[in-house]
Amino acid sequence: MSLDNKKEAARKKSLGELGELFAVKALVDKQFDRIRNLNDKFMNETFADIECDKNGERFVISVKARNKYQI
């Protein structure tokens, strides 16, 4: 793997982690309970990134973050 490919992979990983942090903060702000990042246990969980509860209901959330370049 070339150095450029490694940098790009690290950038995408960081962007994904940042998106998940923003999602967790939004859930905390909206008073969700028991917020769990599913990627903490198994990296790249297949169906979702975050699991949380609110008012006795369970939610499973997939988070997508992107960085669009414009010149």
Beta strands, then each sheet from edge to edge (+ up, - down):
strand 1: 33-37
strand 2: 50-54
strand 3: 57-61
sheet 1: 1+ 2- 3+
end
